[in-house]
Amino acid sequence: MAELLGLLALALLGAGIWQLRRQSEFANRWLVHYCKRQQFQLLSVYRYRFCLRKGRWLAHFRFEFSHDGMQRNEGELWLAGLRVVEVSVPVLREPPSPML
């Protein structure tokens, strides 16, 4: 009986790790597409944390991007499973014009 419970625990651990990896790959693909649409350059993506919001577990990712090739900005992506809940990026400022 103990062997069966050990195998079940191992299978659940493997399924959980597989789901985390699947979610990370989805977030990366989605952000690549999002940055292309917004004309940003995606620099990096990383999982920041998990949290419980409105009775469901959300994965919080942070990503770094550049909108002008010189500045680094950080945005946030919230996922519930493989569904995007929210994306937030900071207000982007244009560099001062050399004509001014």
C-alpha positions in Angstrom: 0.0 0.0 0.0 2.9 2.4 0.8 4.4 1.7 -2.6 1.1 2.6 -4.3 0.8 5.9 -2.4 4.5 6.7 -3.2 3.8 6.1 -6.9 0.7 8.2 -6.8 2.5 11.0 -5.1 5.3 10.8 -7.7 2.8 10.9 -10.5 1.1 14.0 -9.0 4.4 15.7 -8.6 5.3 15.0 -12.2 1.9 16.2 -13.5 2.3 19.4 -11.4 5.8 20.1 -12.8 4.6 19.4 -16.4 1.7 21.9 -15.9 4.1 24.6 -14.6 6.4 24.1 -17.6 3.4 24.2 -20.0 2.2 27.4 -18.4 5.6 29.0 -18.7 5.9 28.1 -22.3 2.4 29.5 -23.0 3.3 32.7 -21.3 6.5 33.1 -23.3 4.7 32.4 -26.6 1.9 34.8 -25.7 4.3 37.6 -24.8 6.3 37.2 -28.0 3.1 37.7 -29.9 2.0 40.5 -27.7 5.3 42.4 -28.0 5.3 42.0 -31.8 1.8 43.6 -31.9 2.9 46.5 -29.7 6.2 46.9 -31.5 8.2 46.1 -28.4 11.4 44.0 -28.1 10.9 41.2 -25.6 14.0 40.9 -23.5 13.1 38.3 -20.8 10.3 36.5 -19.1 10.2 35.0 -15.6 7.6 33.5 -13.2 7.4 35.8 -10.2 4.9 34.1 -7.9 1.6 32.4 -7.4 -1.3 34.0 -5.5 -4.9 33.3 -4.6 -7.2 36.0 -6.1 -11.0 35.8 -6.2 -10.9 32.1 -5.2 -8.5 30.9 -7.9 -4.8 30.4 -8.2 -3.1 32.8 -10.5 0.4 32.7 -11.9 2.2 36.0 -12.0 4.9 36.5 -14.6 7.1 39.5 -15.1 8.7 40.4 -18.4 11.2 43.0 -19.5 10.9 44.7 -22.8 12.2 47.7 -24.7 10.1 50.0 -26.8 13.0 52.1 -28.3 16.0 49.8 -28.1 17.6 51.8 -25.3 15.3 51.7 -22.2 14.3 48.6 -20.3 10.8 48.4 -18.9 9.0 45.8 -16.9 5.5 44.5 -17.4 3.3 42.0 -15.7 1.2 39.1 -17.0 -1.4 37.2 -14.9 -2.5 33.7 -16.0 -5.3 31.5 -14.7 -4.3 28.1 -16.1 -3.6 28.8 -19.7 -5.8 31.8 -19.9 -4.6 35.4 -19.8 -6.3 37.4 -17.0 -4.4 40.6 -17.1 -1.4 42.3 -18.8 0.0 45.6 -17.5 2.8 47.7 -18.9 4.0 51.0 -17.6 3.3 54.3 -19.2 6.0 54.7 -21.8 7.7 58.0 -22.3 9.3 59.2 -25.5 12.9 60.4 -25.3 13.3 64.2 -25.6 13.4 65.5 -29.1 16.9 66.8 -30.2 15.0 69.7 -31.8 14.0 71.1 -28.5 
